[in-house]
Amino acid sequence: MEVKIIEISATVLALMVAIIGHEIMHGYVAYRYGDTTAKYQGRLSINPIVHVDLVGTIIVPAVLFFSGAPFMFGWAKPVPIYIPTVIRNGGYKAAIYVSLAGIAYNFTLALLCAGMLSFLPDLRNASNFIEVFVIFFLIQSLIYNVVLGLFNLYPIPPLDGSHALTYLGIIFGWNALVRFYESLERYGMIILIVFIATPLSHYFFLPIRYVIGWLY
């Protein structure tokens, strides 16, 4: 019973660190380019309460966990960003940095967790409850950060990868690509649901499983 409580606590903490940190980084990088929107709304705070989204942070992860899903997923309340200010101060290259900031955070955290795990014993050989918590937290952090990082990298609206690719298209004058993404915006969620809720999910999440296996 104690081990189960430790696993649930570590899982919830790992997921919150991954998804809340992802959103904060978007706002922080935008702030570095003069956009104070997130700052003035208190969304650069590490206080989890201001970032909690009822569906994405609580309901969806809980349903996945108690249904025995092979992985957890969720999202925090999006941090408000005023891209015109970012573009005015740093150009479209800055807009790309803002778009990819959360992904960079997730990948960095995943690598740090993988590095720390290499110095710790296997979970089965943990000597006490504190060690169980730390190891389980690091394992779950590695998994969730890889999932969030790679998932958001996909160039499908409204994921971060699509925004970065759109701004890249503007920089290089790829007008056809920009128009394509503008027209695709309204269908993005439908496309994501098709990839996630059909047998296509096997191929959609294959890179994620490969990277997790490579890191741990």
C-alpha positions, 0 to 999 in steps of 0.5 A: 500500500505504501509503495502504491501511494509513493508511486502515485505521488511521484507520478503526479509530481513528475507530470506536473513538473513536466507540463507546468514547466513546459508552459512557463518556459513559453512565457519566460522566453516571450518575456525575454523578448519584451512580452510581459503578458504572462508576467503581469498575469502571474503565469511565470510563477511556479505555483501549480495552482495558477497553471492547473487546467481542470481537464488537462491537468486533473481529469485526463491524467486521472482517467489514463492512470486508473484505466491502466493506460500504458502512458500518462498524458496531460496539459496545463493551462496555456500561458498567454503570449502576445506574439506580435510583441515578440516578433517586433523585438526579436523577429520571427526567429524569436517567435520560433524560440518561444514556440520551441521553448517548452519542448527544449525544457522537456528534452533537457529535463529528460536528459537530466533524469536519464543521467541521474538514473544511471547513478542510481540502483534499479527500482527493485534494488531500492533500499528505502521508501525515499529511494523508491520515490526518487527513482520512480519520480526520475523514471516517470519524469523521463517518460513524461518529458519525452512524451510531451517534448516529442508530441509537441514537436509534431508539425500538426496544429495546434502543437508547438512544432506547427507554429515553429514551422509556420514562422520558419516558412515566413522567414524563408518565404515559403508562402505555400507552406504558410498558407497550408498551415493557415488552412490546416489550423481548423482541422488540427484537433481532428487530425490529432484525434485520428492519430491518437484514437486509431491504430495509427497511434502505434506509428504516431507514438513509435518515435516516443517509445524508441527515444524512451527505450534509448534513454532508459 
